[in-house]
Amino acid sequence: MFIISTLFLISFIFSVLYLISGKITISKISRFFLKIALIGQTYLILNGKILLESKTFEMNLFVCSWIVGIFSILIMRPFFKSLYTLFISPACFLLSVPLIFISDLNAEIFSNKILIFHVMTNLISHTLILIGSIVSILYIYQHKNIKEKIINKIDKLPSLSTLEKIIFLIICISFPIMTLGFSLGFILSKEQIGTYWFGTVSAISVISWMIFFIVIQIKAFFGFSGLKISYYCIVGLISIIFGYIAMYYLELPSHTFL
């Protein structure tokens, strides 16, 4: 587990070095480490060491890193070519790291299948939003370079139109997954306590959901600049992070039905 997380981290470091230097050899090294990490994850899953129907929260995260990694390569590689590891590697690293710190892989924290799918869909959608936010930061950076006519930096990055397409595509893919996870949470509350539950984290989730819903509607029907989409995507990610902080650290009345 430690080796796979380390491989993701090394891949990200080399992708940053490639962004700075522009040397294709460094990009190849970054892509090599990412592929080795994903192959390692595939081996663990196929051999039953990591279960797709995960038993612990940390294993859910690990499986999500595998799903997001493979899925993101298929979508982002054609657009970003040698630069796609810059977005995928950090997300996979963050999702795979928690599994290193648990001592018992057989602890059955999640026995309810609805809860498993609720957690998995939320984690996948939120990780995609994380990747979208990284692309958004790159869009803002590239927009600034063009505005200030810094040619040497402009040439190293994808065009603004390409970045905008990627951001909006990620939002459109993650939104229905987010909606499913949100809906499963209410179904789970009905099953556990006999009524539909609404608390602090649910309120924050609604805000996050509304941000991306509004972005999709405005972009589809009225047009929305890539710069505004980028800012809204980052704001959406911040609201999601705040939801996790509220749930795990502030001890607010949330998820009490578990």
Salt bridges, closest charged atoms under 4 A:
GLU164 OE2 - LYS219 NZ 2.64
